[in-house]
Amino acid sequence: MSVTVADSTGRRGDGTSAVMAVVRVEAPAGVEAHSVEAVLTRALHAHRKRPMTVELSLADGTGPWPRRGPARYAFVAVLTLAGHSVPDRLAARVEKTARKALVRRFGAPAAAEVRTEISDAEAGAYWFSVRGTPHRQF
């Protein structure tokens, strides 16, 4: 089941299609989360074949642990593809692009894993880290 931030067909009336994904990144020790976020956003937004709008948010409870070894981060991403339907292999394509950008910027020990197949409960929990808690109108 692919969790989409649109109607059941994956399309919205304005010709865009959005998908929520979980991006796990492993970077060399000492690399900060905001640096990783900037590299990922720039790489995915400027991709030649399939440019997309990317919103990344550091998932709650993730950080640069452990003190030794690689820094591990988890991001929640909302990927918006303007004028395109959601491709079948979106996770693989995003993962390849992200991995290339991270290795180019931080060196060989960098890696990325992207998951677009997430459960409804997981998507609901991650949605609050991207969009915040909704406010009630009084």
C-alpha positions as CSV (number, residue, x, y, z in Angstrom):
1,M,0.0,0.0,0.0
2,S,1.5,3.3,-1.0
3,V,0.5,6.2,1.2
4,T,-0.3,9.2,-1.0
5,V,-1.2,12.7,0.1
6,A,-3.9,13.1,-2.5
7,D,-7.0,11.2,-3.6
8,S,-7.1,7.5,-4.1
9,T,-5.9,7.8,-7.7
10,G,-2.7,9.6,-6.6
11,R,-3.8,12.7,-8.5
12,R,-5.1,16.0,-7.3
13,G,-7.1,18.5,-9.3
14,D,-4.1,20.8,-9.9
15,G,-2.1,18.2,-11.8
16,T,0.3,17.3,-9.0
17,S,0.9,14.0,-7.2
18,A,2.3,13.7,-3.7
19,V,3.8,10.7,-1.9
20,M,4.9,10.4,1.7
21,A,8.2,8.5,2.2
22,V,10.6,7.6,5.0
23,V,14.3,8.4,4.1
24,R,16.9,6.8,6.3
25,V,20.4,8.2,5.9
26,E,23.8,7.1,7.1
27,A,26.5,9.7,6.9
28,P,30.1,10.0,8.2
29,A,30.5,11.0,11.8
30,G,30.2,14.7,12.5
31,V,27.7,15.4,9.7
32,E,24.8,17.5,10.9
33,A,21.1,16.8,10.1
34,H,20.6,20.1,8.4
35,S,23.5,19.5,6.0
36,V,22.0,16.1,5.0
37,E,18.6,17.7,4.6
38,A,20.0,20.4,2.3
39,V,21.9,17.9,0.1
40,L,18.8,15.7,-0.3
41,T,16.5,18.6,-1.0
42,R,18.8,20.1,-3.6
43,A,19.5,16.7,-5.3
44,L,15.9,15.7,-5.6
45,H,14.6,19.1,-6.6
46,A,17.2,19.6,-9.3
47,H,17.0,16.1,-10.8
48,R,17.1,16.3,-14.6
49,K,14.8,13.5,-15.5
50,R,12.1,13.9,-12.8
51,P,12.3,17.1,-10.8
52,M,10.1,17.2,-7.8
53,T,9.3,19.4,-4.8
54,V,10.7,17.9,-1.6
55,E,9.7,18.7,2.0
56,L,11.9,17.0,4.5
57,S,11.4,16.9,8.3
58,L,13.7,15.1,10.8
59,A,11.7,12.3,12.4
60,D,11.2,12.6,16.1
61,G,13.8,10.8,18.2
62,T,16.5,10.5,15.6
63,G,19.9,12.0,15.9
64,P,23.6,11.5,15.2
65,W,24.0,8.4,17.5
66,P,26.2,6.7,18.3
67,R,29.2,8.9,19.2
68,R,31.5,6.7,17.1
69,G,30.8,5.5,13.7
70,P,28.3,6.9,11.2
71,A,25.6,9.4,11.9
72,R,22.2,8.0,11.3
73,Y,19.1,10.2,10.6
74,A,15.6,9.4,9.6
75,F,13.6,12.0,7.6
76,V,9.9,12.1,6.7
77,A,9.6,13.3,3.1
78,V,6.6,14.6,1.1
79,L,7.6,14.3,-2.5
80,T,5.4,16.2,-5.0
81,L,5.7,15.5,-8.7
82,A,4.1,18.2,-10.8
83,G,2.3,17.0,-13.9
84,H,3.4,13.4,-13.5
85,S,1.7,10.3,-12.2
86,V,3.5,8.5,-9.4
87,P,6.0,6.2,-11.0
88,D,6.1,2.5,-10.0
89,R,9.6,2.5,-8.8
90,L,9.6,5.9,-7.1
91,A,11.4,4.7,-4.0
92,A,14.2,3.1,-6.0
93,R,14.7,6.2,-8.1
94,V,14.7,8.6,-5.1
95,E,17.1,6.2,-3.2
96,K,19.5,6.1,-6.1
97,T,19.5,9.9,-6.5
98,A,19.9,10.5,-2.8
99,R,22.7,8.0,-2.5
100,K,24.7,9.5,-5.3
101,A,24.3,13.0,-3.9
102,L,25.3,12.0,-0.4
103,V,28.4,10.1,-1.6
104,R,29.4,13.0,-3.8
105,R,29.1,15.5,-0.9
106,F,30.2,13.5,2.1
107,G,32.2,10.6,0.8
108,A,32.0,6.8,0.3
109,P,30.5,5.7,3.7
110,A,27.3,7.7,3.1
111,A,24.1,5.7,2.2
112,A,20.4,6.2,1.9
113,E,17.3,4.0,2.1
114,V,13.8,5.2,1.0
115,R,10.5,3.6,1.8
116,T,7.2,4.7,0.3
117,E,5.3,1.6,1.4
118,I,4.3,2.6,5.0
119,S,1.3,1.6,7.1
120,D,-1.6,4.0,7.8
121,A,-0.6,4.2,11.5
122,E,3.0,5.0,10.6
123,A,1.9,7.6,8.1
124,G,-0.4,9.2,10.7
125,A,2.5,9.5,13.2
126,Y,4.9,10.8,10.6
127,W,2.4,13.3,9.3
128,F,2.5,15.3,12.6
129,S,6.2,15.7,12.3
130,V,5.9,17.2,8.9
131,R,2.7,19.3,9.3
132,G,2.4,19.7,13.0
133,T,-0.6,19.0,15.2
134,P,-3.8,20.4,13.8
135,H,-5.4,23.2,15.8
136,R,-9.1,23.1,16.7
137,Q,-11.2,26.1,15.8
138,F,-13.3,27.5,18.7
